[in-house]
């Protein structure tokens, strides 16, 4: 006997329509949902709100139950008036890794555009999952979770439209359809949810905060996506109150792509405070000087800290004696003035790590003299990019070495940037993943293109991966009157 096909539209209509009308009116008494559910393409249901939500913060929560055989996915969208105007999304689909018998659900949230996704993987279970969103229409961002698992916390909305309808639908048309329902819209957080602080707080004795970001590398991870991610970093750095920002090289991917140089010039206009370029191996010196800064190596002083920017592109190109003479003179000035020293260069002189052992990632001639000068003059902090990995930390001799991942391609780590809080006796570093809250001391995992990875597993292979904040005692502490 042939089995009768169950319509996913009927299932979703029956569960969604009744609860949507009651719960929405309960929390937004001035707004009424009176329209009948409307079937839309994609095997789902869309329900228009009588009055769009145009501002403020609100929470949305519903239940999702995958098909029993795990063959069907679903979309849970907030949309504008147009059916294709996605504002925020949680989606699920069946997934099975090559060579594995384990069934999984691959969840994704979206940012900036509906097809730019962040993935999270969970084991498949035939049960109801709770999908939760927190939407901030004033900041044009949202956060989302499946049960208590974070999918994203600082995601740019994919449209600036007012929220006019809610869509719940299946990604396929199986006999055994996924189900959804129990929708609640509220101005208060559902039980068990507390929105995290996105940016780190400072303490009373702060002198200043600065930021550093690894390779923006426009064109490496998709030109438009790279621009959007760097723009998001700029916005977050502004909100963090950084008084200056260091960009640690590789602003562009293709050395001769003038469009990329020009795009970077437009993006940095978004900074509220001064910003400083470091040349990477993807910038031709002539074009760096034409577009970004008149010198390849230079220094500046800010509130008792001397920042020394050094031109070092790796691949054993090396550093000249005259360049190192200049570096030594800068270190001498700092010592005489009692200034803390922070250096910034694209390729790190720290080589005791997996990437640093390769010729492409080594400075070459001049590296040993630079290290000797750093030891002699007690350089506190060395900041670099180039590796495209999570934040890596090494402490050798007098110096703490940090290598940052950036906002373009990052392997086994999160897109992001770092803040540095300068105090009289210490500098405190926090890592801010672009799409999540800053890393706290109790952080256990980080998000990557492969989903969530545990720090325990990562550090077993790369023990220098920095987990959570880092406090660095100053070499030249100051007394604040």
C-alpha positions as CSV (number, residue, x, y, z in Angstrom):
1,X,0.0,0.0,0.0
2,X,1.4,3.4,-0.9
3,X,2.0,5.7,2.0
4,X,0.1,9.0,1.9
5,X,2.4,12.0,1.7
6,X,2.2,14.4,4.7
7,X,2.3,18.0,3.8
8,X,4.9,20.0,5.7
9,X,2.8,23.1,5.0
10,X,-0.2,21.6,6.9
11,X,1.9,20.6,9.8
12,X,3.5,24.1,10.2
13,X,0.3,25.9,9.6
14,X,-1.5,24.0,12.3
15,X,1.2,24.6,14.9
16,X,2.4,28.1,14.0
17,X,-0.7,30.1,13.3
18,X,-2.6,29.7,16.6
19,X,0.4,30.4,18.8
20,X,1.7,33.3,16.8
21,X,-1.5,35.2,17.2
22,X,-1.8,34.7,20.9
23,X,1.8,35.2,21.9
24,X,2.5,38.2,19.8
25,X,-0.5,40.1,21.1
26,X,0.5,39.1,24.7
27,X,3.8,41.0,24.5
28,X,3.0,43.7,22.0
29,X,-0.5,44.7,23.0
30,X,-0.6,47.6,20.6
31,X,0.0,45.3,17.6
32,X,-2.4,42.6,16.4
33,X,-1.8,39.6,14.2
34,X,-5.1,39.0,12.5
35,X,-4.1,37.8,9.0
36,X,-4.6,34.2,8.1
37,X,-1.4,32.1,7.5
38,X,-0.2,32.4,4.0
39,X,1.5,29.5,2.1
40,X,4.6,30.6,0.3
41,X,7.1,28.9,-2.0
42,X,9.6,26.7,-0.2
43,X,7.1,24.5,1.6
44,X,6.4,26.8,4.5
45,X,4.2,29.4,6.0
46,X,4.6,33.1,6.2
47,X,2.5,35.3,8.5
48,X,2.3,39.0,8.2
49,X,2.4,41.2,11.3
50,X,-0.4,43.9,11.2
51,X,2.2,46.4,12.3
52,X,5.9,46.0,11.5
53,X,8.5,46.1,14.2
54,X,10.8,49.0,13.4
55,X,13.0,49.7,16.4
56,X,14.2,48.4,19.7
57,X,15.2,45.0,21.0
58,X,13.0,41.9,21.0
59,X,13.3,38.2,21.4
60,X,11.8,35.5,19.2
61,X,11.6,31.8,20.2
62,X,10.1,28.7,18.6
63,X,10.3,24.9,18.6
64,X,11.7,22.9,15.7
65,X,11.6,19.2,15.4
66,X,13.4,17.5,12.4
67,X,11.9,14.6,10.5
68,X,12.4,11.3,12.3
69,X,14.8,10.0,9.7
70,X,16.8,13.2,9.6
71,X,16.3,13.9,5.9
72,X,14.6,17.3,6.1
73,X,15.9,20.7,7.1
74,X,14.1,23.9,7.9
75,X,14.3,27.7,7.8
76,X,13.2,30.1,10.6
77,X,13.3,33.6,9.2
78,X,12.4,37.2,10.2
79,X,11.5,39.0,6.9
80,X,10.5,42.3,5.6
81,X,7.4,42.9,3.5
82,X,8.9,41.1,0.5
83,X,9.1,37.3,0.9
84,X,12.7,37.3,-0.2
85,X,13.7,40.1,2.2
86,X,15.5,38.0,4.9
87,X,16.5,40.0,8.0
88,X,17.7,37.2,10.3
89,X,17.8,33.5,10.0
90,X,18.3,30.2,11.7
91,X,18.5,27.2,9.4
92,X,19.0,23.5,9.8
93,X,19.9,20.7,7.4
94,X,20.9,17.1,7.6
95,X,24.6,16.5,7.4
96,X,27.0,13.6,7.4
97,X,30.8,13.9,7.1
98,X,32.6,11.9,4.5
99,X,33.6,8.6,5.8
100,X,31.5,8.9,9.0
101,X,28.3,7.1,9.9
102,X,27.3,9.8,12.4
103,X,24.2,11.8,11.4
104,X,24.5,15.5,12.3
105,X,22.4,18.6,12.0
106,X,24.3,21.5,10.3
107,X,22.8,24.7,11.6
108,X,23.6,28.1,10.1
109,X,23.0,31.7,10.9
110,X,23.6,34.4,8.4
111,X,25.3,37.9,8.4
112,X,25.2,40.9,6.1
113,X,23.8,38.8,3.2
114,X,21.4,35.8,3.3
115,X,24.1,33.6,1.7
116,X,26.9,34.5,4.0
117,X,26.8,31.8,6.7
118,X,28.2,30.7,10.0
119,X,28.0,26.9,10.6
120,X,27.5,24.9,13.8
121,X,27.2,21.1,14.0
122,X,25.3,19.1,16.5
123,X,24.6,15.3,16.6
124,X,21.2,14.4,15.1
125,X,18.5,13.7,17.6
126,X,14.8,13.1,16.8
127,X,13.4,15.6,19.3
128,X,12.3,19.2,19.6
129,X,14.9,21.9,19.5
130,X,14.4,25.4,20.8
131,X,15.4,28.2,18.4
132,X,16.0,31.6,19.9
133,X,16.8,35.0,18.4
134,X,17.6,38.3,20.0
135,X,17.1,41.1,17.5
136,X,18.4,44.7,18.0
137,X,16.9,46.8,15.2
138,X,18.7,50.0,16.6
139,X,22.1,48.4,16.2
140,X,21.1,46.4,13.2
141,X,22.4,43.1,14.7
142,X,21.1,39.9,16.1
143,X,22.1,36.9,18.2
144,X,20.8,33.3,17.9
145,X,20.9,30.0,19.6
146,X,19.7,26.4,19.2
147,X,18.9,25.2,22.7
148,X,21.8,26.7,24.7
149,X,24.3,26.4,21.9
150,X,25.4,29.7,20.5
151,X,25.1,30.2,16.7
152,X,26.1,33.9,16.7
153,X,26.1,36.8,19.1
154,X,27.1,39.9,17.1
155,X,25.7,39.2,13.6
156,X,24.8,42.1,11.3
157,X,21.2,41.9,10.0
158,X,21.0,41.0,6.3
159,X,18.4,43.7,5.6
160,X,17.5,47.1,7.2
161,X,13.8,46.5,6.5
162,X,11.3,46.5,9.4
163,X,10.3,43.1,10.6
164,X,7.0,42.5,8.8
165,X,6.6,38.7,8.7
166,X,7.8,35.5,10.2
167,X,8.5,32.5,8.0
168,X,8.9,28.9,9.1
169,X,9.4,26.3,6.4
170,X,11.0,23.1,5.2
171,X,14.0,23.0,3.0
172,X,12.7,19.8,1.3
173,X,9.4,17.9,0.8
174,X,9.9,14.6,2.4
175,X,7.1,12.2,3.4
176,X,8.3,12.6,7.0
177,X,8.4,16.3,7.4
178,X,10.0,18.5,10.0
179,X,7.7,20.3,12.4
180,X,7.7,23.7,14.1
181,X,5.6,25.7,16.5
182,X,5.3,27.3,19.9
183,X,6.4,30.7,18.7
184,X,6.8,33.5,21.2
185,X,7.8,37.1,20.6
186,X,8.8,39.1,23.6
187,X,10.6,42.3,24.8
188,X,12.2,40.3,27.6
189,X,14.6,37.4,27.4
190,X,13.2,33.9,27.6
191,X,13.9,31.9,30.8
192,X,17.5,30.7,30.9
193,X,18.8,33.3,28.4
194,X,21.0,36.3,29.3
195,X,22.6,38.3,26.5
196,X,26.4,38.5,27.0
197,X,28.4,41.6,27.1
198,X,30.0,41.9,23.7
199,X,33.0,44.1,24.5
200,X,35.3,43.9,27.5
201,X,35.0,46.4,30.4
202,X,37.9,48.5,31.6
203,X,39.1,49.1,35.1
204,X,39.3,52.5,36.8
205,X,43.1,52.9,36.4
206,X,43.0,52.5,32.6
207,X,45.4,54.8,30.8
208,X,44.1,54.0,27.3
209,X,42.9,51.2,25.0
210,X,44.2,50.4,21.6
211,X,43.3,47.8,19.0
212,X,45.1,45.6,16.6
213,X,43.7,43.6,13.7
214,X,45.5,40.9,11.6
215,X,45.3,40.6,7.8
216,X,42.2,42.3,6.3
217,X,43.6,41.0,2.9
218,X,40.7,42.2,0.7
219,X,40.1,39.6,-2.0
220,X,41.5,36.5,-0.1
221,X,38.2,35.3,1.3
222,X,35.9,36.9,-1.3
223,X,36.3,40.6,-2.0
224,X,32.8,41.7,-0.8
225,X,32.8,39.5,2.3
226,X,36.3,40.6,3.2
227,X,35.2,44.2,3.0
228,X,32.1,43.6,5.1
229,X,34.1,41.7,7.8
230,X,36.7,44.5,8.1
231,X,34.0,47.1,8.2
232,X,32.4,45.2,11.1
233,X,35.7,45.1,12.9
234,X,36.0,48.9,12.4
235,X,32.6,49.4,13.9
236,X,33.4,47.2,16.9
237,X,36.7,48.9,17.5
238,X,34.9,52.2,17.5
239,X,32.4,51.0,20.0
240,X,35.2,49.6,22.2
241,X,36.6,53.1,22.5
242,X,40.1,52.3,21.1
243,X,42.3,55.4,20.9
244,X,44.3,54.0,18.0
245,X,44.4,50.9,15.8
246,X,47.2,48.9,14.3
247,X,46.6,47.0,11.0
248,X,49.2,44.3,10.9
249,X,49.8,44.0,7.2
250,X,48.3,42.5,4.1
251,X,45.5,45.1,3.6
252,X,45.1,43.6,0.1
253,X,45.4,40.2,-1.4
254,X,46.6,40.8,-4.9
255,X,49.6,43.2,-4.8
256,X,48.8,45.1,-7.9
257,X,45.0,45.3,-7.5
258,X,44.5,49.1,-7.2
259,X,40.7,48.5,-6.6
260,X,41.6,46.8,-3.3
261,X,44.0,49.6,-2.2
262,X,41.2,52.1,-3.0
263,X,38.6,50.0,-1.2
264,X,40.8,49.9,1.9
265,X,41.1,53.7,1.8
266,X,37.3,54.0,1.9
267,X,37.0,51.4,4.7
268,X,39.4,53.1,7.1
269,X,37.3,56.3,6.9
270,X,35.0,54.5,9.3
271,X,37.5,54.7,12.1
272,X,36.7,57.3,14.8
273,X,40.4,57.4,16.0
274,X,43.8,57.3,14.4
275,X,44.9,54.1,12.6
276,X,48.3,52.9,11.5
277,X,49.3,50.6,8.7
278,X,52.0,47.9,8.7
279,X,53.2,46.7,5.3
280,X,52.7,43.0,4.6
281,X,54.1,40.7,2.0
282,X,51.0,41.4,-0.2
283,X,51.7,45.1,-0.5
284,X,54.2,46.4,-3.0
285,X,56.4,49.0,-1.3
286,X,55.7,51.6,-3.9
287,X,51.9,51.2,-3.7
288,X,52.0,51.1,0.1
289,X,53.7,54.5,0.1
290,X,51.3,55.8,-2.5
291,X,48.1,54.7,-0.9
292,X,48.7,54.1,2.8
293,X,51.7,55.8,4.4
294,X,54.8,57.8,3.4
295,X,57.2,55.5,5.3
296,X,57.6,51.7,5.4
297,X,58.9,51.9,9.0
298,X,58.1,54.6,11.5
299,X,57.2,55.3,15.1
300,X,54.9,57.3,17.3
301,X,54.3,57.7,21.0
302,X,50.9,57.6,22.7
303,X,50.5,58.2,26.5
304,X,53.9,56.7,27.5
305,X,54.0,53.9,24.9
306,X,56.3,54.0,21.9
307,X,54.9,52.1,19.0
308,X,57.6,51.1,16.5
309,X,56.4,49.9,13.1
310,X,58.9,47.7,11.3
311,X,58.9,46.7,7.6
312,X,59.4,42.9,7.6
313,X,57.7,40.9,4.8
314,X,59.2,37.4,5.5
315,X,60.3,34.8,3.0
316,X,63.9,35.6,4.0
317,X,63.8,39.0,2.3
318,X,65.6,40.2,5.4
319,X,66.2,43.5,7.1
320,X,69.1,45.9,6.2
321,X,71.7,47.2,8.6
322,X,70.4,50.8,8.1
323,X,66.8,49.7,9.0
324,X,68.1,48.0,12.2
325,X,70.2,51.0,13.1
326,X,67.0,53.0,12.9
327,X,65.2,50.4,15.1
328,X,67.9,50.6,17.7
329,X,67.7,54.4,17.7
330,X,64.0,54.2,18.4
331,X,64.5,51.8,21.2
332,X,67.2,54.1,22.7
333,X,64.7,57.0,22.7
334,X,62.1,54.9,24.5
335,X,64.6,53.8,27.1
336,X,65.7,57.4,27.7
337,X,62.1,58.6,28.0
338,X,61.0,55.7,30.2
339,X,58.5,54.6,27.5
340,X,57.1,51.1,27.1
341,X,57.9,49.6,23.7
342,X,55.4,47.9,21.5
343,X,56.6,46.8,18.0
344,X,54.4,45.9,15.0
345,X,55.6,44.0,12.0
346,X,53.8,41.7,9.6
347,X,56.1,38.6,10.0
348,X,57.0,37.8,13.6
349,X,60.6,37.3,14.7
350,X,59.2,34.5,17.0
351,X,59.9,31.3,15.1
352,X,59.3,28.6,17.8
353,X,55.9,27.6,16.4
354,X,54.6,25.5,13.6
355,X,54.3,28.3,11.1
356,X,57.4,30.1,12.2
357,X,59.6,27.2,11.2
358,X,58.9,27.6,7.5
359,X,61.1,29.9,5.3
360,X,58.1,31.7,4.0
361,X,57.2,32.8,7.5
362,X,60.7,33.9,8.5
363,X,62.4,37.3,8.3
364,X,65.8,36.0,7.4
365,X,68.9,38.2,7.6
366,X,68.6,40.7,10.4
367,X,66.2,38.7,12.5
368,X,68.9,37.7,15.1
369,X,70.0,41.3,15.5
370,X,66.4,42.4,15.9
371,X,65.9,39.8,18.6
372,X,69.1,40.9,20.4
373,X,67.9,44.5,20.4
374,X,64.5,43.5,21.7
375,X,66.1,41.7,24.6
376,X,68.6,44.5,25.3
377,X,65.9,47.2,25.4
378,X,63.2,45.1,27.0
379,X,60.6,45.3,24.3
380,X,57.3,44.4,26.0
381,X,55.1,43.3,23.1
382,X,55.5,42.2,19.5
383,X,52.4,42.2,17.3
384,X,52.2,40.4,13.9
385,X,49.8,38.9,11.4
386,X,50.6,36.7,8.4
387,X,49.7,33.2,9.9
388,X,45.9,33.3,9.3
389,X,45.4,31.2,12.5
390,X,43.8,31.8,15.9
391,X,45.6,34.2,18.2
392,X,49.0,32.6,19.0
393,X,51.1,33.7,22.0
394,X,54.8,33.1,22.8
395,X,56.9,34.5,25.6
396,X,60.6,34.4,25.0
397,X,63.3,36.4,26.8
398,X,61.9,39.9,27.5
399,X,59.0,39.9,25.0
400,X,55.5,38.6,24.6
401,X,54.7,37.7,21.0
402,X,51.2,37.8,19.7
403,X,50.2,36.7,16.2
404,X,46.6,37.7,15.2
405,X,44.3,36.0,12.7
406,X,42.5,38.8,11.0
407,X,39.3,39.4,9.1
408,X,40.0,37.5,5.9
409,X,40.7,33.8,5.8
410,X,41.4,32.2,9.2
411,X,42.1,28.5,9.5
412,X,40.9,26.7,12.7
413,X,39.9,29.9,14.3
414,X,37.6,32.9,14.4
415,X,37.6,36.1,12.3
416,X,38.4,38.9,14.8
417,X,40.6,41.5,16.4
418,X,42.2,42.2,19.7
419,X,41.9,45.0,22.3
420,X,44.8,46.1,24.5
421,X,44.1,47.9,27.8
422,X,47.1,49.8,29.0
423,X,47.3,50.3,32.8
424,X,50.1,51.7,34.9
425,X,51.5,48.2,35.7
426,X,50.1,45.9,33.0
427,X,48.6,45.5,29.6
428,X,45.6,43.3,29.2
429,X,44.7,41.7,25.9
430,X,41.2,40.5,24.9
431,X,40.3,38.7,21.7
432,X,37.0,39.8,20.1
433,X,35.7,37.3,17.6
434,X,33.8,39.2,15.0
435,X,30.5,37.4,15.4
436,X,30.6,36.5,19.0
437,X,31.2,38.2,22.4
438,X,34.8,38.8,23.5
439,X,36.6,35.8,25.0
440,X,36.4,35.6,28.8
441,X,38.7,33.8,31.2
442,X,36.5,30.8,31.3
443,X,36.2,30.3,27.5
444,X,36.3,26.6,26.5
445,X,35.8,26.7,22.7
446,X,36.2,28.9,19.7
447,X,34.3,29.1,16.5
448,X,35.8,28.3,13.1
449,X,34.7,27.4,9.6
450,X,34.4,23.8,10.9
451,X,32.0,24.9,13.7
452,X,32.9,25.0,17.4
453,X,36.3,23.6,18.3
454,X,37.4,22.9,21.9
455,X,40.6,24.7,23.1
456,X,41.7,21.5,24.8
457,X,41.9,19.8,21.4
458,X,43.5,22.8,19.7
459,X,46.1,23.3,22.4
460,X,47.1,19.7,22.3
461,X,48.4,20.3,18.8
462,X,49.2,24.0,19.1
463,X,50.0,24.8,22.8
464,X,50.8,28.4,22.0
465,X,47.1,29.1,21.0
466,X,45.9,31.9,23.3
467,X,42.8,30.9,25.3
468,X,41.0,33.9,26.8
469,X,42.5,37.2,28.0
470,X,46.2,37.7,28.5
471,X,47.7,40.0,31.2
472,X,51.3,41.2,30.6
473,X,53.2,43.0,33.4
474,X,54.9,46.1,32.2
475,X,58.6,46.5,31.9
476,X,58.4,50.2,32.7
477,X,55.5,50.7,35.0
478,X,54.4,54.2,35.7
479,X,52.9,56.0,38.7
480,X,49.6,57.8,38.1
481,X,49.2,60.9,40.3
